[in-house]
Amino acid sequence: MARKTGDYHSEHIQWLKDPENAAGYLNAVIEEGDKDALLLALRNIAEAEGGMAVVAEKAHVKRESLYRMLSSRGNPALSNLLSILHGMGLKMTIQPEKTVTTP
């Protein structure tokens, strides 16, 4: 019997409740470089954290603003992104890109 999409989504959200899983998920999405995938990942993590209202309160932004920033047409400013991550119990770090050396 095939797994239902709703079941997968629920399991995925449950899995994202672990901060280590959420951080790894975001890092993987960021490495891909797809803005739409990043916004979807942030929406999924917000759901895992209790919903947009909970994250908005922790991030000190209005719920409506958070919905707009994380919508498929969203483009949050860096300061807002940092606040959102803080509201999710996460932080951003910078590391060197992996470079390929040729012999």
N, CA, C and O of each residue as an XYZ file, in Angstrom:
412
protein
N       0.847     -1.180      0.000
C       0.000      0.000      0.000
C       0.893      1.244      0.000
O       1.858      1.315      0.760
N       0.580      2.198     -0.830
C       1.385      3.411     -0.953
C       1.163      4.324      0.251
O       0.072      4.399      0.818
N       2.236      5.008      0.612
C       2.168      5.962      1.720
C       1.451      7.226      1.246
O       1.703      7.704      0.140
N       0.580      7.754      2.059
C      -0.146      8.967      1.711
C       0.756     10.175      1.904
O       1.580     10.211      2.818
N       0.588     11.177      1.022
C       1.394     12.387      1.096
C       1.237     13.069      2.446
O       2.220     13.545      3.014
N       0.024     13.123      2.964
C      -0.219     13.752      4.263
C       0.557     13.076      5.372
O       1.051     13.736      6.285
N       0.665     11.749      5.293
C       1.436     11.012      6.290
C       2.905     11.405      6.227
O       3.543     11.622      7.258
N       3.440     11.494      5.007
C       4.839     11.879      4.847
C       5.066     13.276      5.408
O       6.033     13.512      6.133
N       4.172     14.201      5.070
C       4.328     15.575      5.546
C       4.304     15.614      7.073
O       5.127     16.290      7.689
N       3.374     14.899      7.678
C       3.294     14.867      9.144
C       4.568     14.299      9.760
O       5.071     14.819     10.756
N       5.083     13.232      9.164
C       6.329     12.635      9.667
C       7.502     13.593      9.490
O       8.368     13.701     10.358
N       7.517     14.287      8.353
C       8.586     15.254      8.079
C       8.550     16.394      9.102
O       9.591     16.792      9.624
N       7.375     16.910      9.383
C       7.229     17.993     10.363
C       7.648     17.497     11.742
O       8.331     18.210     12.477
N       7.247     16.293     12.092
C       7.655     15.711     13.380
C       9.180     15.614     13.451
O       9.774     15.947     14.476
N       9.812     15.164     12.377
C      11.269     15.023     12.301
C      11.953     16.379     12.461
O      13.023     16.468     13.062
N      11.337     17.434     11.923
C      11.920     18.779     11.988
C      11.816     19.404     13.374
O      12.411     20.455     13.610
N      11.088     18.799     14.283
C      11.003     19.333     15.648
C      12.337     19.216     16.371
O      12.577     19.938     17.339
N      13.196     18.330     15.922
C      14.545     18.200     16.482
C      15.418     19.285     15.850
O      15.581     19.298     14.630
N      15.986     20.199     16.653
C      16.789     21.297     16.106
C      17.955     20.831     15.231
O      18.309     21.508     14.266
N      18.549     19.696     15.555
C      19.648     19.173     14.730
C      19.135     18.797     13.341
O      19.797     19.067     12.339
N      17.973     18.181     13.282
C      17.379     17.825     11.990
C      17.015     19.075     11.199
O      17.265     19.148      9.996
N      16.422     20.058     11.877
C      16.035     21.299     11.206
C      17.263     22.009     10.646
O      17.233     22.505      9.519
N      18.336     22.061     11.418
C      19.561     22.724     10.962
C      20.163     21.985      9.770
O      20.576     22.616      8.797
N      20.217     20.670      9.837
C      20.753     19.891      8.729
C      19.928     20.056      7.463
O      20.469     20.151      6.361
N      18.614     20.088      7.633
C      17.689     20.284      6.508
C      17.943     21.635      5.850
O      18.059     21.721      4.627
N      18.030     22.689      6.658
C      18.287     24.019      6.101
C      19.642     24.077      5.413
O      19.759     24.646      4.328
N      20.658     23.502      6.024
C      21.982     23.514      5.400
C      21.962     22.818      4.047
O      22.569     23.304      3.093
N      21.273     21.689      3.955
C      21.185     20.961      2.684
C      20.462     21.797      1.630
O      20.878     21.838      0.472
N      19.389     22.457      2.030
C      18.627     23.281      1.093
C      19.454     24.483      0.650
O      19.452     24.833     -0.530
N      20.156     25.113      1.577
C      20.986     26.268      1.237
C      22.089     25.861      0.269
O      22.402     26.597     -0.666
N      22.671     24.703      0.489
C      23.737     24.226     -0.388
C      23.238     24.052     -1.822
O      24.001     24.237     -2.771
N      21.974     23.702     -1.982
C      21.398     23.556     -3.321
C      21.240     24.909     -4.015
O      21.246     24.980     -5.244
N      21.097     25.985     -3.232
C      21.007     27.323     -3.802
C      19.656     27.684     -4.403
O      19.584     28.578     -5.245
N      18.600     27.023     -3.999
C      17.262     27.275     -4.533
C      16.457     28.085     -3.523
O      16.083     27.576     -2.467
N      16.193     29.357     -3.853
C      15.481     30.256     -2.940
C      14.085     29.726     -2.600
O      13.659     29.792     -1.447
N      13.381     29.206     -3.595
C      12.029     28.691     -3.340
C      12.061     27.513     -2.370
O      11.204     27.394     -1.494
N      13.052     26.648     -2.533
C      13.190     25.503     -1.624
C      13.520     25.982     -0.215
O      13.055     25.399      0.765
N      14.324     27.045     -0.109
C      14.665     27.593      1.205
C      13.420     28.140      1.898
O      13.208     27.891      3.084
N      12.606     28.878      1.167
C      11.386     29.429      1.764
C      10.437     28.312      2.200
O       9.814     28.406      3.258
N      10.327     27.260      1.392
C       9.499     26.113      1.772
C      10.059     25.437      3.020
O       9.304     25.065      3.918
N      11.372     25.280      3.076
C      12.002     24.668      4.250
C      11.715     25.493      5.499
O      11.412     24.937      6.554
N      11.807     26.804      5.386
C      11.525     27.671      6.533
C      10.058     27.567      6.949
O       9.752     27.589      8.141
N       9.155     27.455      5.985
C       7.733     27.272      6.324
C       7.523     25.942      7.040
O       6.771     25.869      8.012
N       8.183     24.897      6.563
C       8.063     23.589      7.214
C       8.595     23.631      8.642
O       7.983     23.070      9.551
N       9.723     24.289      8.842
C      10.294     24.383     10.187
C       9.392     25.227     11.082
O       9.217     24.915     12.260
N       8.823     26.289     10.530
C       7.882     27.097     11.314
C       6.706     26.240     11.774
O       6.261     26.348     12.917
N       6.211     25.396     10.887
C       5.113     24.491     11.260
C       5.555     23.555     12.385
O       4.801     23.304     13.325
N       6.765     23.048     12.284
C       7.291     22.144     13.317
C       7.475     22.852     14.650
O       7.383     22.228     15.707
N       7.732     24.143     14.603
C       7.946     24.922     15.825
C       6.645     25.384     16.469
O       6.671     26.090     17.476
N       5.518     24.996     15.901
C       4.236     25.356     16.496
C       3.401     26.275     15.633
O       2.287     26.633     16.016
N       3.908     26.664     14.484
C       3.152     27.495     13.554
C       3.732     28.885     13.402
O       4.615     29.307     14.150
N       3.210     29.576     12.415
C       3.706     30.916     12.088
C       3.524     31.891     13.250
O       4.401     32.716     13.506
N       2.404     31.805     13.949
C       2.155     32.739     15.049
C       3.202     32.582     16.144
O       3.681     33.573     16.697
N       3.557     31.346     16.455
C       4.556     31.083     17.499
C       5.916     31.616     17.074
O       6.590     32.294     17.849
N       6.321     31.311     15.841
C       7.624     31.769     15.347
C       7.642     33.286     15.231
O       8.642     33.917     15.573
N       6.553     33.880     14.753
C       6.484     35.336     14.627
C       6.678     36.009     15.977
O       7.403     36.998     16.086
N       6.035     35.474     17.000
C       6.180     36.056     18.340
C       7.623     35.951     18.826
O       8.174     36.920     19.347
N       8.230     34.790     18.659
C       9.617     34.600     19.093
C      10.587     35.452     18.282
O      11.621     35.883     18.793
N      10.248     35.694     17.005
C      11.116     36.472     16.119
C      10.850     37.972     16.223
O      11.565     38.778     15.628
N       9.824     38.341     16.978
C       9.435     39.742     17.153
C       9.054     40.395     15.822
O       9.441     41.528     15.536
N       8.289     39.658     15.022
C       7.729     40.198     13.784
C       6.238     39.882     13.779
O       5.784     38.971     14.472
N       5.486     40.638     12.996
C       4.053     40.380     12.890
C       3.829     39.091     12.111
O       4.554     38.777     11.167
N       2.809     38.357     12.530
C       2.490     37.084     11.879
C       2.256     37.269     10.384
O       2.733     36.475      9.573
N       1.521     38.317     10.021
C       1.234     38.575      8.612
C       2.520     38.836      7.839
O       2.663     38.401      6.696
N       3.457     39.550      8.467
C       4.744     39.824      7.821
C       5.525     38.537      7.614
O       6.162     38.349      6.577
N       5.476     37.656      8.598
C       6.180     36.384      8.481
C       5.592     35.558      7.337
O       6.333     34.966      6.553
N       4.275     35.519      7.243
C       3.639     34.806      6.130
C       4.122     35.368      4.791
O       4.446     34.608      3.878
N       4.169     36.699      4.674
C       4.616     37.325      3.426
C       6.072     36.996      3.128
O       6.418     36.646      2.000
N       6.932     37.111      4.155
C       8.362     36.862      3.955
C       8.635     35.434      3.508
O       9.531     35.196      2.698
N       7.865     34.479      4.034
C       8.122     33.075      3.731
C       7.218     32.523      2.627
O       7.251     31.327      2.337
N       6.416     33.388      2.017
C       5.570     32.931      0.913
C       6.452     32.609     -0.290
O       7.636     32.945     -0.306
N       5.877     31.962     -1.285
C       6.659     31.602     -2.475
C       7.182     32.836     -3.202
O       8.135     32.739     -3.975
N       6.575     33.985     -2.965
C       7.049     35.236     -3.569
C       7.863     36.063     -2.577
O       8.258     37.187     -2.887
N       8.113     35.522     -1.399
C       8.812     36.250     -0.352
C      10.282     36.475     -0.658
O      10.895     35.757     -1.449
N      10.827     37.489     -0.012
C      12.239     37.819     -0.149
C      12.667     38.543      1.128
O      12.898     39.752      1.111
N      12.773     37.802      2.238
C      13.065     38.465      3.513
C      14.447     39.109      3.524
O      15.409     38.561      2.985
N      14.527     40.277      4.145
C      15.819     40.942      4.337
C      16.655     40.097      5.294
O      16.115     39.301      6.062
N      17.960     40.272      5.245
C      18.852     39.491      6.099
C      18.490     39.657      7.569
O      18.476     38.679      8.316
N      18.196     40.883      7.993
C      17.852     41.095      9.403
C      16.597     40.307      9.777
O      16.516     39.746     10.869
N      15.626     40.265      8.876
C      14.415     39.480      9.139
C      14.713     37.990      9.149
O      14.198     37.259      9.994
N      15.543     37.535      8.215
C      15.901     36.120      8.167
C      16.589     35.702      9.459
O      16.304     34.631      9.996
N      17.488     36.533      9.959
C      18.173     36.225     11.219
C      17.180     36.163     12.377
O      17.289     35.294     13.242
N      16.212     37.081     12.399
C      15.182     37.063     13.446
C      14.322     35.813     13.350
O      13.992     35.199     14.365
N      13.960     35.440     12.128
C      13.142     34.238     11.926
C      13.895     33.010     12.412
O      13.338     32.179     13.131
N      15.159     32.893     12.022
C      15.964     31.751     12.467
C      16.048     31.720     13.990
O      15.931     30.656     14.598
N      16.251     32.885     14.606
C      16.295     32.961     16.073
C      14.971     32.471     16.664
O      14.958     31.744     17.658
N      13.868     32.870     16.050
C      12.551     32.439     16.518
C      12.343     30.938     16.393
O      11.480     30.366     17.058
N      13.140     30.301     15.534
C      13.072     28.852     15.351
C      14.124     28.125     16.178
O      14.249     26.902     16.114
N      14.883     28.901     16.961
C      15.938     28.294     17.769
C      17.160     27.921     16.947
O      17.915     27.025     17.325
N      17.359     28.608     15.819
C      18.480     28.325     14.929
C      19.303     29.585     14.720
O      18.863     30.682     15.066
N      20.498     29.433     14.153
C      21.320     30.591     13.820
C      22.043     30.320     12.513
O      22.189     29.171     12.096
N      22.492     31.387     11.876
C      23.195     31.270     10.615
C      24.697     31.322     10.878
O      25.170     32.108     11.699
N      25.429     30.482     10.176
C      26.886     30.534     10.239
C      27.423     30.584      8.817
O      26.746     30.198      7.865
N      28.635     31.059      8.697
C      29.289     31.164      7.395
C      30.516     30.274      7.407
O      31.251     30.226      8.394
N      30.734     29.575      6.317
C      31.934     28.751      6.195
C      32.435     28.844      4.765
O      31.671     29.193      3.865
N      33.703     28.537      4.544
C      34.234     28.633      3.185
C      33.536     27.644      2.253
O      33.145     26.549      2.658
N      33.392     28.057      1.002
C      32.867     27.134      0.005
C      33.885     26.040     -0.222
O      35.091     26.260     -0.103
N      33.397     24.876     -0.544
C      34.308     23.787     -0.875
C      34.893     24.081     -2.250
O      34.157     24.313     -3.208
N      36.198     24.070     -2.342
C      36.836     24.321     -3.628
C      37.511     23.054     -4.109
O      37.977     22.230     -3.322
N      37.549     22.925     -5.390
C      38.193     21.770     -5.995
C      39.584     22.196     -6.429
O      39.739     23.149     -7.193
N      40.586     21.495     -5.943
C      41.956     21.802     -6.353
C      42.360     20.843     -7.456
O      42.044     19.653     -7.419
N      43.055     21.377     -8.422
C      43.523     20.529     -9.515
C      44.998     20.239     -9.327
O      45.757     21.111     -8.907
N      45.408     19.017     -9.636
C      46.821     18.651     -9.432
C      47.745     19.346    -10.398
O      48.957     19.140    -10.350
